[in-house]
Amino acid sequence: MTLFLSERVRRGGRDLDLPGREEARANIHVGIDWLSSVSFGHINKIGRRVIVLGGGNTAMDCCRTSRRLGGEDVKVVVRSGFEEMKASPWEKEDALHEDIPILNFRVPKSFTHENGKLTGVVFEVVEAQYDDKGRRRLMPSGEPDEHYPCDDVLVAVGQENAFPWIERDIGLDFDEWGMPKVDEVTFQSTRPGVFFGGDAAFGPKNIIWAVAQGHDAAVSIHRYCQGEDVNDRPPPGFSLTSQKMGIHEWSYDNDVSNDARFRVPQRDKGESLKDVRLEVELGFDPKLGFAEAQRCLNCDVQTVFAEPLCIECDACVDICPVDCITFTEDGEEEDLRGRLNAPSLHLDQDLLVSNKLKTGRVMVKDEDVCLHCGLCAERCPTGAWDMQRFTLEMTHATAMTGGGACQAR
């Protein structure tokens, strides 16, 4: 029998055991539980003045939802700096767009109350200090404590794993944070036959990581049930197929531009703040959707170079928009990197170096710079450059599928 735990086993969001917590309990809410109650219709209002504690996406959901349930003065207060907040950048942008200030480097010290009613929160002002290894510590800044009056507080400072049903004497080891000790390759715990993945193993990341770890753990579970070594991982496969449709014609757009990411149009703020169930993002219209799709770098289409066909005309060098192709004398890697047309900034990225050509030179291509735009193949008069589709088959528990992450200009 095997057991695999991939979802976070929760007792709920973390609470803050601070002075005044019990006395003001009626107006201090655990953020993720409060959001659930809003979603199910159990809560439909909140006080005029709201403080949200925390800097993650749950905190952003709490503050924006508060604005829609009657919160007029809503603040987010975070112990870290703005850049270190765990919330996604677009979540922070949306909160600021809805007139929600984010106050950083403030640590809650106590809840103030009067006659059993919450009146505010006291914060210590801190600053970030770094040791010689770059590790950050939050230290008192010396500034006086700050008190912010409020009617309600939403605590969104994280969630907890909870494994009270697992006896601690069955061979499962846990770390100081209550997380199971798990092999990062096989996802097997210290007890054979028990596997963990996702939030339950490595803390909160995202659903993509959890699904990928589930696939890898399934391989381990299959091998374990077959009595095989779970550390023996099947290698991935790959294939290349020609992308060419005709002479100098490609099945994708290869325009090279510096277009930034297009923002998703949003509903007017005055309208969206009136209804908690109203969609804020309106989605792309056909014109914007097409423009956004044109930013795709086609990273599954690779340049393939055939030395026997090359006449060293340097046409590919001339047309390359990022100067990633260089024809030069052969040499050691460090020497070659110093002679490339474009600076080689990432030494961990291998160079593509051809065999010697007719003149004795070699073609060197920096894949870290290449856009996969296909212009070299279009321009090449002899077909020495070709574009071929690259398919990566990952080792999963079910049928293997190809594909990869999408990159954009």
Beta strands, then each sheet from edge to edge (+ up, - down):
strand 1: 3-5
strand 2: 10-13
strand 3: 28-30
strand 4: 49-53
strand 5: 73-77
strand 6: 102-103
strand 7: 106-114
strand 8: 117-130
strand 9: 136-140
strand 10: 146-149
strand 11: 152-155
strand 12: 159-161
strand 13: 194-196
strand 14: 237-242
strand 15: 301-305
strand 16: 325-329
strand 17: 351-353
strand 18: 361-366
strand 19: 385-393
sheet 1: 1+ 13+
sheet 2: 2+ 12-
sheet 3: 3+ 11+ 4+ 5+ 6+
sheet 4: 7+ 8- 9+
sheet 5: 7+ 8- 10+
sheet 6: 14+ 19- 15+
sheet 7: 16+ 18- 17+
end
